[in-house]
Amino acid sequence: MASIIGRLRKLYKLLPPLLLRDVKERYAGSILGIFWTLLQPLLFVLLYWLVFSQILKIRIKTDTGDIPFIAFLLSGLLPWLALQEGVMRGATSIVEKRHIIKKVLFPAELFPLTSVMSAFVQQGISIVVFLTGFFIWKGHVSLLQIVGITALLFLQIIMTAGLSMIFSSLAVYLRDIIQVLTVGFQLVFYLSTILYPMTSVPKNLRLLILINPVTTLTEAYHSAILYGQCPEITILIYLITLTTAVFFGGMFLFRKLKRGFADVL
């Protein structure tokens, strides 16, 4: 673990310039360029607001009153999109940068990590836009909510980085891992409480939903954002343990497998 931490310190200095380059390349050639990082999320949130709040007018009933379905949906969906995009982009990052890895001595870990951070830059703007509008609508926000949301986002970024390291290293040797991830993400998405509350799940199916880690993360976001409550201590311990295991496991696996990257790529 000490060697992994030392490696992270070296990567930290190289990550910001590579991240800035990744964001610029993503919108290179477009008229609005980097402004799409703001416009795209804003349009996305407005579209969901129009469909679910103004047309369907769906609301979630809770002990503290009704919550617009758009707020319920976005509080879980936006973090999910950041996780999904970060892992999917990270999983293909080594294969896509094979021309660099084969020719230049470069820390390969930076490619999946950059993909993760780039995804969170864009989706993070969506989250900020949504939270700003939601708290203005509610008329108040507590320090506990801010701390809770920040902590959950931090844990999610670390978890996403770990998953990205795992799948990016495996994808070098098994290209089908990308297709497996696409199907797997669809299953995980629909078997979580992003689209529906736990109270609507039949009792005989709740265990299936509860064993999904994304359900735990989503419920933590619901607690912090919608209800202004700190997630239960058992949930926080579970998320911290899972995040630590995934991240350091991903770093360890990546370092073991990257020795053969140049030969396989």
Phi and psi in degrees as a GROMACS rama.xvg file:
@    title "Ramachandran Plot"
@    xaxis  label "Phi"
@    yaxis  label "Psi"
@TYPE xy
-62.6508  -39.0491  ALA-2
-67.6981  -35.1857  SER-3
-66.6607  -42.3304  ILE-4
-63.3955  -40.7226  ILE-5
-63.2549  -37.8024  GLY-6
-64.9922  -39.1482  ARG-7
-63.5525  -36.2208  LEU-8
-62.956  -37.9312  ARG-9
-69.8304  -39.7383  LYS-10
-67.9818  -30.2275  LEU-11
-58.3856  -36.9909  TYR-12
-71.8357  -29.8955  LYS-13
-90.81  -17.6147  LEU-14
-66.6296  -47.6258  LEU-15
-56.6614  -49.4374  PRO-16
-64.3986  -34.4236  PRO-17
-70.0552  -35.4613  LEU-18
-65.8843  -44.5468  LEU-19
-61.3691  -40.5488  LEU-20
-65.6778  -40.002  ARG-21
-62.6991  -43.7284  ASP-22
-64.7514  -41.3578  VAL-23
-65.0409  -43.98  LYS-24
-64.4985  -30.8973  GLU-25
-64.6697  -33.1262  ARG-26
-114.281  16.7147  TYR-27
-63.5814  134.315  ALA-28
91.8158  -14.7283  GLY-29
-84.241  152.851  SER-30
-66.926  -46.1039  ILE-31
-84.3524  -15.4066  LEU-32
57.616  -129.566  GLY-33
-67.141  -14.963  ILE-34
-65.5848  -16.1667  PHE-35
-63.4343  -24.2434  TRP-36
-64.6532  -21.7789  THR-37
-99.3113  -43.296  LEU-38
-68.6673  -42.3937  LEU-39
-60.8898  -50.7545  GLN-40
-62.6428  -37.7875  PRO-41
-63.3332  -44.5557  LEU-42
-63.4906  -37.6888  LEU-43
-61.8831  -48.1641  PHE-44
-64.6942  -42.5163  VAL-45
-62.5152  -37.7341  LEU-46
-64.2427  -46.4338  LEU-47
-64.8321  -37.0174  TYR-48
-62.8535  -42.5561  TRP-49
-64.4325  -46.0853  LEU-50
-69.9879  -51.3437  VAL-51
-87.789  -30.1389  PHE-52
-95.1081  -37.8845  SER-53
-97.1608  -31.404  GLN-54
-96.8988  -59.1426  ILE-55
-79.1377  -29.8129  LEU-56
52.1933  45.584  LYS-57
-82.0573  139.48  ILE-58
-133.225  149.986  ARG-59
-103.752  123.713  ILE-60
-86.576  128.821  LYS-61
-132.166  174.45  THR-62
-66.233  -24.4136  ASP-63
-98.6771  9.83642  THR-64
119.6  174.713  GLY-65
-76.6855  143.371  ASP-66
-121.14  130.326  ILE-67
-55.6145  138.562  PRO-68
-60.375  -31.7296  PHE-69
-60.8566  -37.9993  ILE-70
-68.6973  -43.0947  ALA-71
-60.74  -45.7149  PHE-72
-63.9458  -52.1767  LEU-73
-69.0985  -28.5915  LEU-74
-65.1796  -22.7156  SER-75
-107.058  -32.5126  GLY-76
-70.8148  -43.4151  LEU-77
-63.7566  -46.7508  LEU-78
-60.2271  -36.7449  PRO-79
-62.8583  -43.8263  TRP-80
-61.9563  -37.3211  LEU-81
-64.6289  -41.8138  ALA-82
-66.3573  -47.3275  LEU-83
-62.2709  -48.9267  GLN-84
-63.8512  -40.4484  GLU-85
-62.3628  -44.2579  GLY-86
-69.8615  -44.0901  VAL-87
-65.2761  -44.0457  MET-88
-69.2647  -37.9443  ARG-89
-66.0877  -36.8496  GLY-90
-63.8854  -30.2029  ALA-91
-96.9524  -2.18476  THR-92
-65.0342  -39.4407  SER-93
-69.942  -43.6246  ILE-94
-63.7158  -40.8546  VAL-95
-68.663  -28.9202  GLU-96
-100.7  22.0202  LYS-97
-61.1401  -29.4215  ARG-98
-65.3036  -27.8662  HIS-99
-82.3757  -45.1653  ILE-100
-63.1782  -34.3223  ILE-101
-77.6044  -20.2406  LYS-102
-113.754  -27.4375  LYS-103
-121.414  139.489  VAL-104
-78.6141  101.906  LEU-105
-141.402  141.016  PHE-106
-63.1021  104.285  PRO-107
-63.3355  -24.2752  ALA-108
-60.1131  -24.2062  GLU-109
-66.029  -28.7658  LEU-110
-67.7333  -51.3776  PHE-111
-66.1442  -35.7061  PRO-112
-65.2861  -39.4198  LEU-113
-65.1609  -39.7414  THR-114
-62.0213  -40.7186  SER-115
-64.2343  -49.095  VAL-116
-65.4878  -37.1457  MET-117
-63.7374  -40.3796  SER-118
-64.0923  -39.7758  ALA-119
-73.5659  -24.5348  PHE-120
-63.4324  -48.4818  VAL-121
-70.9411  -52.2657  GLN-122
-67.9083  -28.0451  GLN-123
-62.5463  -34.6382  GLY-124
-65.7211  -40.4501  ILE-125
-59.5629  -43.105  SER-126
-63.6081  -43.1578  ILE-127
-63.9067  -43.2237  VAL-128
-60.8052  -45.572  VAL-129
-64.2037  -48.141  PHE-130
-61.8497  -40.828  LEU-131
-60.2685  -48.7891  THR-132
-64.4276  -39.9416  GLY-133
-66.5411  -44.7561  PHE-134
-71.9553  -30.7154  PHE-135
-65.4393  -41.6346  ILE-136
-63.5157  -41.2516  TRP-137
-73.4372  -29.7853  LYS-138
92.1762  0.166509  GLY-139
-162.957  158.087  HIS-140
-148.33  138.778  VAL-141
-101.189  158.456  SER-142
-62.0274  -34.3877  LEU-143
-61.0062  -39.5208  LEU-144
-64.9771  -45.3159  GLN-145
-61.0373  -45.8781  ILE-146
-63.7908  -44.4342  VAL-147
-63.2744  -44.9531  GLY-148
-65.0912  -43.0675  ILE-149
-61.3631  -43.3135  THR-150
-63.4787  -41.7314  ALA-151
-66.3703  -40.4363  LEU-152
-64.7515  -39.2862  LEU-153
-62.689  -47.3653  PHE-154
-60.8172  -39.9096  LEU-155
-66.2664  -39.7266  GLN-156
-62.0572  -44.828  ILE-157
-64.2562  -42.2576  ILE-158
-63.8139  -43.5895  MET-159
-62.7155  -39.6337  THR-160
-61.513  -43.3423  ALA-161
-63.0222  -44.8509  GLY-162
-64.0577  -38.7853  LEU-163
-62.7596  -39.9365  SER-164
-64.9898  -41.1467  MET-165
-62.2962  -53.3821  ILE-166
-76.3402  -29.4187  PHE-167
-67.6771  -37.0581  SER-168
-72.7843  -38.3352  SER-169
-69.8278  -34.9326  LEU-170
-65.3147  -23.2317  ALA-171
-63.8344  -38.4507  VAL-172
-95.6929  -24.1882  TYR-173
-136.3  93.7872  LEU-174
-66.4512  -22.3903  ARG-175
-66.363  -10.0193  ASP-176
-61.6328  -27.0578  ILE-177
-68.4512  -43.2409  ILE-178
-67.0133  -37.6172  GLN-179
-62.716  -41.5833  VAL-180
-63.031  -41.0287  LEU-181
-58.9418  -47.0896  THR-182
-68.3651  -42.5758  VAL-183
-61.3119  -40.1827  GLY-184
-65.6821  -35.9169  PHE-185
-64.3132  -42.2557  GLN-186
-64.519  -46.5162  LEU-187
-62.6718  -38.4147  VAL-188
-62.9132  -50.3699  PHE-189
-76.1197  -18.3418  TYR-190
-98.1004  27.0215  LEU-191
-126.676  172.959  SER-192
-94.1594  37.9778  THR-193
-77.9929  -41.6887  ILE-194
-94.8369  -13.4859  LEU-195
-150.37  151.419  TYR-196
-77.8796  158.287  PRO-197
-61.321  -30.3057  MET-198
-65.3447  -20.5814  THR-199
-89.0513  -5.44799  SER-200
-84.1356  128.686  VAL-201
-57.1785  144.986  PRO-202
-58.1133  -34.7  LYS-203
-73.4124  -9.9284  ASN-204
-111.588  -3.96336  LEU-205
-64.7699  -36.2807  ARG-206
-61.2318  -39.6967  LEU-207
-61.4843  -38.863  LEU-208
-74.4187  -38.1966  ILE-209
-69.7021  -30.3059  LEU-210
-77.1285  -6.70034  ILE-211
-78.6681  118.466  ASN-212
-59.048  -29.6239  PRO-213
-66.2417  -31.8221  VAL-214
-61.6536  -45.0429  THR-215
-60.584  -44.7213  THR-216
-65.4074  -42.5781  LEU-217
-64.1854  -43.5914  THR-218
-64.2521  -33.1949  GLU-219
-66.0252  -41.3466  ALA-220
-64.7519  -41.8221  TYR-221
-58.6001  -44.1182  HIS-222
-62.3311  -45.875  SER-223
-72.4591  -42.2186  ALA-224
-85.0923  -52.6602  ILE-225
-80.5475  -39.2262  LEU-226
-106.81  -4.78307  TYR-227
64.3406  29.7837  GLY-228
-115.551  150.133  GLN-229
-76.6526  133.262  CYS-230
-55.5201  150.055  PRO-231
-56.4291  147.369  GLU-232
-60.1475  -34.4212  ILE-233
-65.3336  -36.9156  THR-234
-67.5326  -42.85  ILE-235
-63.9082  -42.7181  LEU-236
-61.9316  -43.2832  ILE-237
-61.3733  -46.211  TYR-238
-65.7402  -40.7067  LEU-239
-65.3481  -43.7654  ILE-240
-63.6094  -46.419  THR-241
-62.7707  -44.3321  LEU-242
-62.164  -45.4767  THR-243
-61.5467  -44.9971  THR-244
-64.6404  -43.6787  ALA-245
-67.0957  -42.4988  VAL-246
-68.1581  -52.7522  PHE-247
-70.2629  -31.8101  PHE-248
-64.6568  -40.4353  GLY-249
-65.9751  -41.7896  GLY-250
-63.0069  -42.4957  MET-251
-64.1333  -47.0972  PHE-252
-64.2025  -41.5307  LEU-253
-61.2416  -45.0322  PHE-254
-64.2028  -33.4082  ARG-255
-71.5659  -41.4989  LYS-256
-84.6608  -22.8466  LEU-257
-69.2985  -14.8691  LYS-258
-62.2515  -26.4413  ARG-259
-104.207  6.6423  GLY-260
-56.4361  -51.3568  PHE-261
-60.8117  -34.4631  ALA-262
-72.3048  -40.2763  ASP-263
-79.6014  -39.3713  VAL-264
